[in-house]
Amino acid sequence: MHVVVLGAGYAGLTLTRLLEADLPEEAEITLVDESPDHLVQHELHRVIRRPELAAAITVGLPEVLERATVRVARVEEIDRDERVVSLSTGALSYDVAAICLGARTAYYGLEGVPEHGIPLKRLAHARRIRRRALEALRDDGRIVVGGAGLSGVQVAGELAALAREERGSASIEVLEQRERVAPGFSTDFGDAIARALEDDDIEIRTGTAVVGADESGIRLESGERLPSDLFVWTGGIRGPDALGGDRPAVDGDLRLDDHAFALGDAARVVDADGEAVPASAQAAVREARTAAENIERLVGARLDGVETFEPDLESFTFESPGWVVSVGDDAVATVGSQILTGRPAKALKASVGVGYLSGVGDAGNAAGFAYREFVPDRFRRDR
């Protein structure tokens, strides 16, 4: 019995660790990812200002896995009829697969945006943004962030903090097609985030749609042209290339077919209550727990030799305890109906990063991350 997990993001790594603990020894587990490392994506924006954090948010897969085989390769195609995955390094067959390939940046066919709008998905992106930002800050340039979701907010906040530290005078603007900041969240949360951005001298332009870009600037739907020295694009997501850019829809049991599950940002999940689940780290981790339970039940039935038996599967229900976003040195959080800012929000944001690293078994990086988050810069000896 061969269980294959495709993708080592939040959903894939959490699922693999649970399967290692739950599946019987005769079940083989393979985790496939393009990188030998897991990246703590929700802290990636911090590398723009603090390059030294790259090591603290990078987790070596072999270091936190016990029995799963890690295969470093790109997933190119999934033949669900034949149960074969085409990889950049060859083919891989499976009995049960979990598709956790995450999402890619969506450009919506906007001319020039893929070439000139830098996304934030990898460490290389964060380093490129930092390099270009420092150039813009030296030259009194203009920095534009496309998209005012949580990712765009965090990028803009880090850039504003970097500008203060470097004593640069570049302008920073956030463009959002919809009518308010953080449009997928409550109005109170979005309003608090907008105030934090404005406190950092970041200009917010809502109801502003980008239609194209080139090396010197951005074109807006209104006909206006914005010159820019750095353009960061956080305007949306699409499905992984191996799924043709689609995010397949799955119900609360996360089942895609008789032998495959889909979860995390790679899928459009509708939970047991009929609610669409947001693409987020906290949702991916929770979906992984349901997927692990269901894969364990399915594998158990197959190992018992009952190929036609369909076990009862659990159905995932998403109930978020709240949301938190950093805005430079500040943070904004929502816990229930309460909005937190300042120290409580910053402590909550830091604890999320430390807690996740501890949860995936990387105690060393969790300690390093906590040190950098909670120890003031002036007391550090490693700077």
C-alpha positions in Angstrom: 0.0 0.0 0.0 1.6 3.2 -1.2 0.4 6.6 0.0 1.7 9.6 -1.8 1.5 13.2 -0.6 2.1 15.7 -3.3 3.4 19.0 -1.9 5.1 19.9 1.4 3.4 23.1 2.3 1.2 23.5 5.4 -1.3 20.8 4.3 1.3 18.4 2.9 3.8 18.5 5.7 1.2 18.4 8.5 -0.6 15.5 6.7 2.6 13.5 6.2 3.6 13.8 9.9 0.2 12.6 11.0 0.3 9.7 8.5 3.7 8.7 9.9 2.1 8.3 13.3 -1.2 6.8 12.2 -0.6 4.4 9.3 0.5 0.9 9.9 4.1 0.1 9.2 3.3 -1.9 6.0 1.9 1.3 4.4 4.6 3.1 2.5 4.6 6.9 2.6 6.2 9.2 0.0 6.3 13.0 0.2 7.0 14.8 -3.1 8.0 18.5 -3.3 10.1 20.7 -5.6 12.3 21.6 -2.6 13.9 19.6 0.2 12.7 22.3 2.6 9.4 23.5 3.9 8.9 27.2 3.9 6.8 28.9 6.6 5.0 31.0 4.1 3.1 33.3 6.5 6.4 34.7 7.8 8.0 35.1 4.4 7.3 38.8 4.2 9.7 39.4 7.1 12.7 38.3 5.0 12.2 41.5 3.0 13.4 43.5 6.0 15.2 40.8 8.0 17.1 38.5 5.5 18.6 36.6 8.4 15.2 35.2 9.2 15.3 33.0 6.1 17.0 30.2 8.0 14.5 30.4 10.9 11.5 29.9 8.6 13.0 27.1 6.5 12.5 23.6 7.7 14.5 20.7 6.2 12.0 17.9 5.4 14.2 15.0 6.3 14.9 16.6 9.7 11.2 16.6 10.8 10.1 13.3 9.2 10.7 9.8 10.6 9.6 7.2 8.0 8.3 9.0 4.9 10.5 9.0 1.8 11.1 12.5 0.6 11.3 12.8 -3.2 12.5 16.1 -4.5 10.9 16.6 -7.9 8.3 18.8 -9.7 4.9 17.3 -10.2 4.1 17.7 -13.8 0.9 15.7 -14.3 -1.5 13.4 -12.3 -3.2 10.6 -14.1 -6.0 9.7 -11.6 -7.4 6.9 -13.8 -4.1 5.0 -13.9 -3.0 6.3 -10.4 0.4 7.5 -11.7 2.1 10.9 -11.1 4.5 12.2 -13.7 7.4 13.9 -12.0 10.4 15.8 -13.4 12.5 12.8 -12.3 10.2 10.0 -13.5 6.9 8.3 -12.7 5.4 7.5 -9.3 2.4 5.2 -8.8 0.1 5.3 -5.8 -2.8 3.6 -4.1 -3.9 6.7 -2.3 -2.8 10.2 -3.1 -3.2 13.5 -1.3 -2.9 16.6 -3.6 -1.4 19.4 -1.4 0.4 21.3 -4.1 -0.7 24.7 -2.9 -1.6 27.6 -5.2 0.2 29.7 -7.7 0.1 33.5 -8.2 -2.8 34.5 -10.5 -2.2 37.2 -13.1 -5.6 37.0 -14.8 -4.1 37.6 -18.2 -3.0 41.1 -17.3 -0.4 42.2 -19.9 3.0 42.6 -18.4 2.1 41.9 -14.9 3.8 38.4 -14.8 7.0 40.0 -16.1 7.1 43.1 -14.0 5.0 42.3 -10.9 7.1 40.4 -8.3 5.1 37.8 -6.4 5.9 36.6 -2.9 6.0 32.8 -2.9 9.7 32.0 -2.4 12.7 33.2 -0.6 14.1 34.4 -3.9 11.1 36.6 -4.3 11.6 38.2 -0.9 15.3 38.9 -1.7 14.5 40.4 -5.0 11.9 42.6 -3.5 14.4 43.8 -0.8 17.1 44.5 -3.4 14.7 46.5 -5.6 13.2 48.3 -2.6 16.6 49.4 -1.4 17.3 50.9 -4.8 14.0 52.7 -4.8 14.7 54.1 -1.3 18.0 55.5 -2.3 16.5 57.2 -5.3 13.3 58.7 -3.8 11.4 56.2 -5.9 7.8 54.8 -5.9 6.9 51.4 -4.6 3.5 49.9 -5.5 1.9 46.8 -4.0 -1.0 45.3 -6.1 -3.5 43.7 -3.8 -4.7 44.6 -0.3 -5.4 41.1 1.0 -3.4 39.9 4.0 -0.3 39.1 1.9 -0.2 42.6 0.3 -0.8 44.3 3.7 2.2 42.5 5.2 4.5 43.2 2.3 3.5 46.9 2.4 4.1 47.1 6.1 7.6 45.5 5.8 8.5 47.9 3.0 7.4 50.9 5.1 9.4 49.7 8.1 12.4 49.1 5.8 12.1 52.6 4.5 12.2 54.0 8.1 15.2 52.0 9.0 17.0 53.0 5.8 15.8 56.6 6.2 14.6 56.4 2.6 11.9 58.6 1.2 10.2 56.4 -1.4 6.5 56.6 -1.6 4.5 53.3 -0.9 1.1 52.7 -2.3 -1.3 49.8 -2.0 -3.8 49.2 -4.8 -7.0 47.2 -4.3 -9.6 46.5 -6.9 -12.4 46.1 -4.4 -13.7 48.8 -2.2 -11.8 48.2 1.0 -8.7 46.7 2.5 -8.8 43.0 3.4 -12.0 42.5 1.5 -12.4 38.9 2.5 -12.7 39.7 6.2 -14.9 41.7 8.5 -15.3 45.5 8.0 -13.9 46.2 11.5 -10.8 44.1 10.9 -10.2 45.7 7.5 -10.7 49.2 8.9 -8.2 48.5 11.7 -5.7 47.3 9.1 -6.2 50.4 7.0 -5.5 52.6 10.0 -2.3 50.7 10.7 -1.2 51.1 7.0 -2.0 54.8 7.1 -0.1 55.2 10.4 3.0 53.9 8.4 2.4 56.6 5.7 1.2 54.0 3.2 -1.2 55.4 0.6 -4.3 53.1 0.1 -6.2 53.3 -3.2 -9.3 51.0 -3.2 -11.6 50.6 -6.1 -8.5 50.7 -8.3 -7.9 47.9 -10.8 -4.6 47.2 -12.5 -4.9 46.3 -16.2 -1.2 46.1 -17.2 2.4 46.8 -16.4 5.7 47.4 -18.1 9.3 48.1 -16.9 8.5 51.7 -16.0 5.0 51.6 -14.5 1.5 50.3 -14.1 -1.6 51.0 -16.1 -4.9 51.3 -14.3 -8.5 50.6 -15.5 -9.2 54.4 -15.1 -6.6 55.1 -17.8 -4.1 56.5 -15.3 -0.5 55.4 -15.5 1.5 55.0 -12.3 5.3 55.2 -12.7 7.0 52.7 -10.3 10.4 51.6 -9.3 9.2 48.4 -7.6 5.9 46.6 -8.3 4.9 43.8 -6.0 1.9 41.6 -7.1 -0.2 39.9 -4.5 -3.5 40.1 -6.4 -4.8 36.5 -6.2 -4.2 32.8 -6.5 -4.8 30.0 -9.0 -4.4 26.2 -8.9 -1.1 24.4 -9.4 0.2 23.7 -12.9 -0.2 20.0 -12.5 -3.9 20.6 -12.3 -4.0 22.9 -15.3 -4.2 25.9 -13.0 -7.6 24.8 -11.6 -8.4 24.4 -7.9 -10.8 21.4 -7.9 -13.8 21.6 -5.6 -14.1 19.1 -2.8 -16.6 18.6 0.0 -15.9 18.3 3.7 -14.4 14.8 3.4 -11.8 16.3 1.1 -12.2 13.4 -1.3 -11.5 14.0 -5.0 -12.1 10.5 -6.2 -11.9 6.9 -4.8 -8.2 7.1 -4.5 -7.3 10.8 -4.1 -7.9 13.7 -1.7 -7.3 17.4 -2.3 -6.7 19.9 0.4 -5.0 23.2 1.2 -4.8 26.0 -1.3 -4.7 23.6 -4.2 -8.5 22.9 -3.6 -11.7 24.9 -3.2 -13.0 23.3 -0.1 -16.7 23.5 1.0 -17.0 22.3 4.6 -19.6 20.2 6.3 -21.7 23.3 6.9 -21.7 24.2 3.2 -19.4 27.1 3.8 -16.5 28.0 1.5 -13.2 27.6 3.3 -10.7 30.4 2.8 -7.3 29.6 1.4 -5.1 30.0 4.5 -2.5 28.3 6.6 -4.8 27.7 9.5 -7.4 26.0 7.2 -4.7 23.9 5.5 -3.4 22.5 8.8 -6.9 21.7 10.0 -7.9 20.1 6.7 -4.8 17.9 7.0 -6.1 16.4 10.3 -9.3 15.4 8.6 -7.5 14.0 5.6 -5.2 12.0 7.8 -8.1 10.4 9.6 -9.9 9.6 6.3 -6.7 8.2 4.6 -6.1 6.0 7.7 -9.6 4.6 7.4 -9.3 4.0 3.7 -5.9 2.4 4.0 -7.1 0.2 6.8 -9.9 -1.1 4.7 -7.6 -1.8 1.8 -5.0 -3.6 3.9 -7.8 -5.7 5.3 -8.4 -6.8 1.8 -11.8 -5.3 1.5 -11.3 -3.3 -1.8 -14.9 -2.5 -2.3 -15.7 -1.5 1.2 -16.2 2.2 1.7 -15.5 3.3 5.3 -17.3 6.2 6.8 -15.3 9.3 6.4 -15.0 12.4 8.6 -16.2 15.7 7.3 -14.2 18.9 7.9 -15.8 22.0 9.5 -13.8 25.2 9.5 -14.2 27.4 12.6 -11.5 30.0 12.7 -10.5 31.3 16.2 -9.4 34.5 14.6 -7.0 36.2 12.2 -3.8 38.1 12.6 -1.7 40.2 10.2 1.5 42.1 10.8 1.9 45.6 9.5 5.6 46.4 9.8 6.3 46.6 13.6 2.6 46.6 14.4 0.0 44.0 14.0 -3.8 43.7 13.9 -5.7 40.7 15.1 -9.3 39.6 15.4 -10.4 37.1 18.1 -14.1 36.5 17.9 -15.6 39.9 17.5 -12.7 41.7 19.3 -10.1 43.6 17.4 -6.6 43.7 18.9 -3.7 46.0 18.0 -0.4 46.9 19.5 1.3 44.6 21.9 -1.4 42.0 22.2 -1.7 41.6 18.5 2.1 41.5 18.0 2.4 38.8 20.7 -0.3 36.8 19.0 1.3 37.1 15.6 4.7 36.0 17.0 3.2 33.1 18.9 1.6 31.8 15.7 5.0 31.5 14.0 6.6 29.9 17.1 3.7 27.5 17.6 3.7 26.3 14.0 7.4 25.6 14.0 7.1 23.7 17.2 4.1 21.8 15.8 6.1 20.5 12.8 8.9 19.3 15.1 11.5 22.0 14.4 12.3 23.1 17.9 15.6 24.7 16.9 14.0 27.1 14.4 11.1 27.8 16.8 13.6 28.9 19.4 15.5 31.0 16.9 12.3 32.6 15.6 11.2 33.4 19.1 14.5 35.0 19.9 14.3 37.3 16.9 10.7 38.1 17.6 10.8 38.8 21.3 14.4 40.0 22.0 14.8 43.7 21.1 17.3 44.4 18.3 19.6 46.4 20.6 20.2 43.3 22.8 21.1 40.9 20.1 24.7 39.9 19.5 24.0 38.3 16.1 23.3 41.6 14.2 
